[in-house]
């Protein structure tokens, strides 16, 4: 036996990397001598297509893939064509009942899969049924085993006949109630003339018809009660489909039911079920619901918003689904269960509906210790004390109060790292409805109720040895889901007041301002950030979120977030008092910002294989200062930045831009962290490979920059966005290692610049200047990022 040790990162279900480390040892093993006499190892399945000329190459490829997925048995796992798990199975010989050999065989081996003529014959009817279900009627399949050495393959010859297409769809109805309901259901058929015939679509149509009929009151109706008749034209290869209600369906399924009573038990638990459902303690709400809530825990208006099943109306399965979904999504109930109780009232069939709701504890508190990772490479830890009330105003309003304290240390900031201390307090009140003096009408078919969110908070950041920033913010807005993919957020009011107390400015700031060695650009930045930072931002925000369907079988997942924010317009109409210090208008002695800001963040994830994902992000944003902010940049909290662990990872946080301005250490400029731009373009692409359950690797390329909208003079020439912006793009690349701990992911990325926006020795591209052996080059160009979670 010859031994060859090889290694290739891979993932398998039973051994992962360890099996592959040993798999090469078996390359020279002779499995044939271990197989029983006359047995052959099943090596796989081959499909030989012999299709009619009307069947396209793409159709043949699709059919081949589908049949291979259905083929049985599955061959043993292979590595470079070698059944390595079978090799492990025989490696140590026949084991005893227990012991090392038995453990090794069970842990790493796999019982050989033998070729069988019976398996070949069993596949033939499965394949033929699959072809028929796809509309290739009268197609035939033959199969045989072909032996080669100690292996054998199943070879199937598939004779594919022309495919049948839909010519027409009809619905057989009459004057009976259930067949009248079928007439209504026929309006939204999934079939169209010219569609290929597929049995899957017939099943979908039967399910759709059943749901449509149940939505018209037929509580007991099932898809099995829908008959399908097909009339095939073998000459034109067309089929006409007819849907009808089977004549032998149960009587209960053929009559519509009406809702008589709706009972709601909002404090239900198994231990106190008799009291919780005691109708002697019930009261009738204005919506005619019978509610047993002796503790008066919930306002009955809550159930008016949630329950779509109403007394006196026909049963509707959609209304029932909406009700259950809303009870779950409202967040106040831990368990939701319902029961329908049929009865007869005269000639009418009726239902009583019972909803059993087990609420969460109303009040709760918790303490969290979190690791933090921000886009500017600040990493650290924080403690959060959180208090919750899930029923603050008795209509399932969620009140959350958070107090937090944390410390952050900037990783990858070179010799000028800064340590931040954060302290904050905020309150969030979320209403499961639209709160407004004007009554809104929204789509009552939505499974999640719209939300009104009110927030208020204070945060202070002590920027180690430099200064302290205080920020007060309050917002009022709405959030609602249009469907599973689309969500809207509208904040008509957002107020943010930021100021730096002069008595909190450190001596180091004054040292920088009076240091002749420090450039005027850096001094102007400190002057603006520290001494002219007081600003009020009164804005309105609209956000659009799109996520591709989670149920899709496509390997592609797409996400899009778009924001539109406008600030200062209302303030400019109401407050025109000019400040004494400059020519801007202000409110309470503080200038207010005026700008319009638009940005789009799009992300595309492509599943290359079960263990490899290709992730991409494209971000575009622009902010336009005007009016009261004309001649200035966007407020600091609204500016765009690049560089750092969640951006262009080959550059330290905010080390590049706006435009040609840079703080990169290779130019030996004083590092100032508080600078950004009004315009941002950034693109990222990353290949993520999962080695096993816990380890993942990545290779990535990032590119982008930020620019000022106007020439404000702070950053010198080359900072303003022009039609030559593409000449100022920074590019970086690197590799990464990620540790997946289920609850969170720790990320390590090592990157280096490929292109620097400013010229280095006469050229922006620096690929040819890489010198990994030079400690000076490594210090200036290798950027190591540590973060929590994916960058995008």
LUMMARDO-724465 format. One record per residue (C-alpha): x, y, z. Coordinates in steps of 0.5 Angstrom, whole numbers, padded with zeros to 4 digits, always signed. Each point is the difference from the previous one (the first is absolute). Layout:
<nodes>
XYZ
...
</nodes>
This chain:
<nodes>
+0000+0000+0000
+0003+0007-0002
-0002+0006+0004
-0001+0007-0002
-0001+0006+0005
-0004+0005-0003
-0005+0006+0003
-0005+0004-0003
-0005+0004+0004
-0007-0003+0000
-0006-0002+0004
-0004-0006+0000
-0005-0002+0005
+0003-0005+0004
+0008+0001+0000
+0001+0007-0003
+0007+0002-0001
+0003-0006+0004
-0003-0005-0005
+0003+0004-0006
+0007+0000+0004
+0000-0008+0000
-0004-0001-0007
+0007+0000-0004
+0002-0006+0005
-0004-0004-0004
+0001+0002-0007
+0004-0007-0001
-0005-0004+0003
-0003-0006-0004
-0007+0000+0002
-0002-0005-0005
+0003-0006+0005
-0004+0002+0005
-0007+0000-0003
-0004-0007+0000
+0000-0004-0006
-0004+0002-0006
-0001+0007+0003
+0001+0006-0003
+0001+0007+0003
-0006+0005-0003
+0004+0006-0003
-0006+0004-0002
-0005+0002-0005
+0001+0002-0007
-0006+0003-0004
+0000-0001-0008
-0005+0005-0003
-0003-0002-0007
-0005+0005+0000
-0005+0003-0006
+0002+0006-0004
-0005+0004+0003
+0003-0001+0007
+0006+0006+0001
+0007-0002+0003
-0002+0004+0006
-0006-0004+0001
+0004-0006-0001
+0005+0003+0005
-0005+0001+0005
-0003-0007+0000
+0007-0003+0000
+0001+0004+0007
-0007-0002+0003
+0001-0008-0002
+0007+0000+0003
-0003+0003+0006
-0005-0005+0001
+0004-0006-0002
+0001-0005+0005
+0005-0003+0003
+0004+0006+0002
+0008-0002-0001
+0005+0000+0005
+0003+0007+0002
+0007+0001-0005
+0006+0004+0001
+0003+0001-0007
-0004-0006-0003
+0002-0005+0006
-0005-0002+0005
+0004+0002+0006
-0005-0002+0005
-0001-0007-0002
+0008+0000+0000
-0001+0002+0008
-0006-0006+0000
+0005-0005-0002
+0007+0003+0003
+0000-0003+0007
-0003-0007-0002
-0006-0003+0002
-0001+0003+0008
-0003-0004+0006
-0007+0002+0003
+0004+0006+0004
+0007+0003+0000
+0004+0005-0004
-0001-0003-0007
-0008+0000+0001
+0001+0007+0002
+0004+0002-0006
-0004-0003-0005
-0007+0003+0003
+0004+0007+0001
+0004+0000-0007
-0003-0005-0004
-0006-0001-0005
-0003-0007-0002
+0001-0001-0007
-0006+0001-0005
+0000-0006-0004
-0003+0000-0007
-0007-0004-0001
-0004-0001-0006
-0006+0000+0004
+0002+0008+0002
+0001+0001-0008
-0007-0003-0001
-0003+0004+0006
+0002+0007-0003
-0003-0001-0007
-0007+0001+0002
+0002+0006+0005
+0003+0003-0006
-0006-0001-0005
-0004+0003+0005
+0004+0006+0001
+0000+0001-0008
-0008-0001+0000
+0000+0005+0006
+0004+0005-0004
-0005-0001-0007
+0005-0004-0004
-0006-0006+0000
+0002-0007-0003
+0007+0001+0001
+0004-0006+0002
+0006-0002+0004
+0004-0006-0001
+0006-0002+0005
+0006-0004+0001
+0006-0001+0004
+0007+0001-0003
+0006-0004+0004
+0007+0003+0000
+0005-0003+0005
-0003-0001+0007
-0005+0006-0002
-0006+0000-0004
-0005+0006-0002
-0007+0001-0002
-0001+0002-0007
-0007+0002-0002
-0002+0002-0007
-0006+0005+0000
-0004+0001-0006
-0004+0006+0001
-0006+0002-0004
-0003+0007-0002
-0002+0004+0006
-0007+0001+0001
-0003+0008+0001
-0006+0003+0003
-0005+0001-0005
-0006+0003+0004
-0002-0001+0007
-0008-0001+0002
-0004+0000+0007
-0006-0004+0000
-0005+0003+0005
-0008+0001+0001
-0004+0003+0005
+0002-0004+0006
+0003+0005+0005
+0007-0004+0000
+0000+0000-0008
-0002+0007+0000
+0006+0001+0005
+0004-0003-0005
-0002+0005-0006
+0003+0005+0005
+0006-0004+0001
+0001+0000-0008
+0002+0007-0001
+0007-0001+0003
+0003-0006-0003
+0007-0002-0001
-0001-0002-0007
+0001+0003-0006
+0000-0002-0007
+0006-0002-0003
+0003-0002+0007
+0004-0007+0000
-0004-0005+0004
+0002-0002+0007
-0003-0004+0005
+0003+0004+0005
-0004+0006-0003
-0006-0004+0001
+0001-0001+0007
+0001+0007+0001
-0006+0002-0003
-0004-0005+0004
+0003+0003+0006
-0002+0007-0002
-0007-0002-0002
-0001-0003+0007
+0003+0006+0003
-0005+0004-0004
-0006-0004+0002
+0002+0000+0007
+0000+0008+0000
-0007+0000-0002
-0002-0004+0006
+0001-0007-0001
+0003-0002+0006
+0001-0008-0002
+0002+0001-0007
+0007-0004-0002
+0004+0000-0006
-0002-0008-0001
-0007+0003-0002
+0002+0003-0006
+0000-0005-0006
+0005+0001-0006
-0002-0002-0007
+0005+0000-0006
-0002+0000-0007
+0007-0001-0004
+0001+0001-0008
+0005-0005-0002
+0001+0004-0007
+0001+0007+0003
+0003-0002+0006
-0005+0004+0004
-0004-0001+0006
-0007+0003+0003
-0001+0000+0007
-0007+0000+0004
+0000+0001+0007
-0007-0003+0004
-0002-0001+0007
-0001-0008+0001
-0007-0002+0001
+0001-0004+0006
+0003+0005+0004
-0002+0000+0008
-0007+0004+0001
+0004+0005+0005
+0005+0002-0005
-0005+0002-0005
-0004+0005+0005
+0003+0007+0002
+0001+0001+0007
-0001+0007+0004
+0003+0002+0006
-0005+0001+0006
+0005+0002+0006
+0007+0001+0001
+0003-0001+0007
+0007+0003+0002
+0003-0003+0006
+0006+0005+0001
+0003-0003+0006
+0000-0007-0001
+0004-0005+0003
+0000-0008+0001
+0000+0001+0008
-0006+0005+0000
-0004-0002-0006
-0006-0001+0004
+0000+0007+0002
+0003+0003-0006
-0006-0003-0004
-0005+0002+0005
-0006+0003-0005
-0003+0002+0007
+0006+0005+0000
-0001+0002-0007
-0002+0007-0003
-0002+0002-0007
+0004+0005-0004
-0002+0006-0005
+0002-0005-0005
-0004-0006+0003
+0005-0004+0002
-0001-0004+0006
+0006+0001+0005
+0002-0003+0006
+0005+0005+0003
-0002+0000+0008
+0007+0004+0001
-0002+0005-0005
+0007-0001-0003
-0001+0002-0007
-0004+0006-0003
-0005-0003-0005
+0002+0004-0005
+0006-0004-0001
-0004-0006-0002
-0004+0005-0005
+0006+0001-0003
+0003-0007-0001
-0006-0005-0001
-0003+0000-0007
-0005-0005+0002
-0006+0003+0001
-0007-0002+0003
-0006+0000-0005
+0005-0001-0006
+0002-0006-0004
+0006-0004+0002
+0006+0002-0004
+0006-0004+0000
+0004+0006-0002
-0003+0004+0006
+0002-0006+0005
+0007+0000-0003
+0001+0008+0001
-0003-0001+0007
+0005-0005+0002
+0006+0003-0003
-0002+0007+0003
+0000-0003+0007
+0007-0003-0001
+0003+0006-0003
-0003+0005+0005
+0005-0003+0005
-0004+0000+0007
-0002-0007-0001
+0005-0006+0001
-0005-0006-0002
-0006+0001-0005
-0005-0005-0001
-0007+0000-0003
-0006-0005+0000
-0006+0000-0005
-0007-0003+0003
-0005-0002-0006
-0007+0000+0002
-0007+0001-0004
-0005+0006+0001
-0006-0001-0004
+0002-0001-0007
+0007+0003+0001
+0006-0003+0001
+0004+0004+0005
+0007+0000+0004
+0002+0003+0007
+0007+0002+0000
+0004-0001+0006
+0007+0004+0001
+0005-0003+0006
+0005+0005+0001
+0006-0001+0005
+0003+0007+0001
+0008+0001+0001
+0001+0003+0007
-0002+0008+0000
+0007+0002+0003
+0007-0002-0001
+0007+0002+0001
+0007-0002-0002
+0007+0001+0000
+0004-0001-0007
+0008+0000-0001
+0001+0001-0007
+0006+0001-0004
+0000+0006-0005
+0002+0001-0007
-0001+0006-0004
+0001+0002-0007
+0006+0005+0002
+0004-0006+0003
-0002+0002+0007
+0000-0007+0004
-0002-0001+0007
-0005-0002+0005
-0006+0003+0003
-0005-0002+0006
-0007+0001-0001
-0006+0000+0005
-0007+0000-0003
-0007+0000+0002
-0006-0002-0003
-0007+0001+0000
-0004-0004-0005
-0007+0003+0001
+0002+0007+0002
-0007+0003-0001
-0004-0006+0000
+0000-0001-0008
+0006-0004-0001
+0005+0006+0000
+0007-0002+0001
+0004+0005+0004
+0008-0001+0001
+0004+0004+0004
+0008-0001-0001
+0006+0002+0004
+0007-0001-0003
+0007+0001+0002
+0006-0002-0004
+0007+0001-0002
+0003-0001-0007
+0007+0000-0003
+0001+0001-0007
+0004-0006-0003
+0004+0002-0006
+0001+0007+0001
+0007+0000+0000
+0004+0004+0005
-0006+0004+0001
-0005-0004+0003
-0005+0003+0004
-0004-0003+0006
-0008+0002+0000
-0004+0000+0006
-0008-0001-0001
-0006+0002+0005
-0007+0000-0003
-0007-0001+0002
-0006-0001-0005
-0007-0001+0000
-0004-0004-0005
-0008+0000+0000
-0003-0004-0006
-0007+0000-0001
-0003-0006-0005
-0004+0005-0003
+0000+0006-0004
+0000+0006+0005
-0002+0007-0003
-0006+0005+0001
-0002-0002-0008
-0003-0007-0001
+0004-0004-0004
-0002-0006-0004
+0004-0005-0002
+0000-0007-0003
-0004-0004+0005
+0003-0007-0003
+0007+0001+0002
+0002-0005+0005
+0004+0005+0004
-0003+0006+0003
+0003+0007-0001
+0004+0003+0005
+0001+0007+0003
+0007+0001+0003
+0002+0006+0005
+0007+0000+0003
+0004+0005+0004
+0007-0001+0002
+0006+0003+0003
+0007-0002-0002
+0007+0003+0002
+0007-0002-0003
+0006+0002+0004
+0006+0000-0006
+0006-0002+0005
+0004+0006+0001
-0003+0004-0005
-0008+0002+0001
-0007-0002+0002
-0006+0000-0005
-0007+0000+0003
-0006-0002-0004
-0007+0000+0001
-0005-0003-0005
-0007-0001-0001
-0004-0003-0006
-0007-0002-0001
-0002-0004-0006
-0004-0006-0003
+0003-0007-0003
-0005-0005-0004
+0001-0006-0004
-0003+0000-0007
+0002-0007-0001
+0005-0005+0003
+0005+0003-0005
-0001+0007+0001
+0000+0005+0006
-0001+0007+0000
+0002+0005+0006
-0002+0007+0000
+0002+0005+0006
-0003+0007-0001
+0004+0003+0006
+0007-0001+0002
+0003+0005+0004
+0008-0001+0002
+0004+0005+0004
+0007-0001+0000
+0005+0005+0005
+0007-0001+0003
+0001+0004+0006
+0006+0005+0000
+0002-0002+0007
+0000-0007-0002
+0006+0001-0005
+0006-0003+0001
+0007+0003+0000
+0002-0004-0005
-0005+0003-0005
+0004+0007+0002
+0006-0003-0001
-0002-0002-0007
-0003+0007-0002
+0007+0004+0002
+0005-0005-0003
+0003+0002-0006
+0002-0007-0002
-0007-0001-0001
-0004+0001-0007
-0005+0006-0001
-0005-0006-0002
+0001-0003+0006
-0001+0006+0004
-0006+0002-0003
-0003-0007+0001
+0001+0001+0007
-0003+0007+0000
-0006-0002-0003
-0001-0007+0004
+0001+0003+0007
-0001+0007+0000
-0006+0001-0006
-0003-0007+0001
-0007+0003+0004
-0005-0002-0005
-0007-0002-0001
-0003-0005-0005
-0007+0000-0001
-0002-0005-0006
-0005-0005-0003
+0002-0007-0002
-0003-0005-0005
+0003-0007-0001
-0001-0006-0004
+0002-0007+0001
+0000-0005-0005
+0002-0008+0002
-0001-0005-0006
-0005-0006+0002
+0003-0004+0006
-0004-0006-0003
+0003+0000-0007
+0005-0005-0003
+0004+0004-0004
+0007+0000+0003
+0000+0008-0001
-0002+0004+0006
-0001+0008-0001
-0001+0006+0005
-0001+0007-0001
-0001+0006+0005
-0001+0007-0003
+0000+0006+0005
-0003+0007-0002
+0001+0005+0006
-0001+0008-0001
+0001+0004+0006
-0001+0008+0002
-0006+0001-0005
-0005+0001+0005
+0005+0004+0005
+0002+0005-0006
-0008+0001-0001
-0001+0001+0008
+0006+0003+0003
+0004+0006-0004
+0004+0003+0006
+0007+0001-0002
+0005-0002+0005
+0005+0006+0002
+0006-0004-0001
-0001-0001-0008
-0005+0001-0005
-0004-0007+0001
-0007-0001+0003
+0000-0003+0007
-0005-0003+0005
+0001+0001+0007
+0007+0003-0002
+0002-0006-0003
+0001+0000-0008
-0004-0006-0003
+0002-0004-0006
-0003+0000-0007
+0001-0006-0005
-0003-0005-0004
+0004-0007+0000
-0002-0006-0004
+0004-0007+0000
-0001-0007-0002
+0003-0006+0003
-0001-0007-0005
+0003-0006+0002
+0000-0007-0004
+0002-0007+0002
+0001-0005-0004
+0000-0008+0002
+0006-0003-0004
-0001-0006+0004
-0002-0003+0007
+0006+0003+0003
+0002+0006-0004
-0003+0007-0001
+0001+0006-0004
-0002+0006+0003
+0000+0007-0003
-0002+0007+0002
-0001+0006-0003
-0001+0007+0003
-0001+0007-0003
-0002+0006+0004
+0000+0007-0001
-0002+0006+0005
-0001+0007-0002
+0000+0006+0005
-0004+0006-0002
-0003+0006+0003
+0002+0001+0007
+0006-0005-0001
+0002+0002-0007
+0008+0001+0000
+0000-0006+0005
+0001-0007+0000
-0006-0005+0003
+0000+0000+0008
+0005-0005+0002
-0005-0005+0003
-0003+0000-0008
+0007-0001-0003
+0002-0006-0004
+0007-0003+0002
+0004-0006-0003
+0006-0004+0002
-0001-0005+0006
-0002-0007+0002
-0007+0001-0004
+0002+0004-0006
+0007+0000-0004
+0004-0004+0005
+0006+0001-0003
+0000+0007+0003
+0000+0002+0007
-0007+0004+0002
-0001+0006-0004
+0007+0000-0002
-0002+0002-0007
-0004+0005-0003
-0003+0005-0001
+0002-0001-0007
+0008+0001+0000
+0001+0002+0007
+0002-0006+0004
+0003-0001+0007
+0003-0007-0002
+0007-0001+0004
+0004-0001-0006
+0000+0008-0001
+0001+0001+0007
-0006+0005+0001
-0003+0001+0007
-0006-0004+0001
-0006+0003+0001
-0006-0005+0001
-0006+0005-0001
+0000+0001-0007
-0005-0002-0006
-0004+0001-0006
-0006+0002-0003
+0000-0005-0006
+0002-0007+0001
+0001-0006-0005
+0002-0007+0002
+0000-0007-0003
+0002-0006+0004
+0001-0007-0002
+0001-0006+0004
+0001-0008-0001
-0002-0003+0007
+0002-0008+0000
-0002-0004+0006
+0005-0005+0002
-0005-0003+0006
-0005+0002+0005
+0005+0005+0003
+0005+0002-0005
-0001+0005-0006
+0005+0003-0004
-0001+0006-0005
+0004+0004-0006
-0003+0007-0001
+0001+0006-0004
-0002+0007+0002
+0000+0006-0004
-0003+0007+0001
+0001+0007+0003
-0004+0006+0002
+0000+0008-0002
-0003+0006+0002
-0006+0003-0004
+0003+0007-0001
+0007+0003+0001
-0001+0002+0007
+0008+0001+0001
+0001-0005+0006
+0004-0005-0004
+0003+0003-0005
+0000-0001-0008
-0003-0007-0002
-0005-0001+0005
-0006+0002-0004
-0004-0005-0004
+0001+0001-0007
+0000-0004-0007
+0007-0002+0002
-0003-0004+0006
+0002-0007-0003
+0008+0003+0000
-0001+0000+0008
-0002-0007+0002
+0003-0003+0005
+0001-0008-0001
+0002-0005+0005
+0000-0008+0001
+0001-0005+0005
-0001-0006+0003
-0004-0002+0007
-0002-0005+0005
-0007-0001+0003
-0001-0004+0007
-0008-0001+0000
-0002-0001+0007
-0008-0001-0002
-0002+0006+0004
+0005+0005-0003
+0006+0000-0005
+0007+0002+0001
+0004+0003-0006
+0007+0001-0001
+0002+0003-0007
+0007+0002-0002
+0000+0005-0006
+0005+0004-0004
-0001+0006-0005
+0000-0002-0008
-0001+0008-0002
+0000+0006+0004
-0003+0006-0002
+0006+0005+0001
+0006-0002-0004
+0005-0004+0003
+0007+0001-0004
-0004+0002-0006
-0005-0005+0000
-0007-0002+0003
+0001-0007+0000
+0005-0003+0005
-0001-0008-0002
+0007+0000-0003
+0003+0004+0007
-0002-0006+0005
+0005-0002+0004
-0002-0005+0005
+0007-0001+0003
+0001+0007+0002
-0003+0002+0007
-0001+0007-0002
-0004-0002-0006
-0004-0004+0004
-0001+0005+0005
-0003+0005-0005
-0004-0005-0004
-0002-0006+0003
-0007+0002+0004
-0002-0006+0005
-0008+0001+0002
-0003-0003+0005
-0008+0000+0000
-0006-0003+0002
-0005-0003-0005
+0001+0001-0008
+0002+0006-0003
-0006+0000-0004
</nodes>
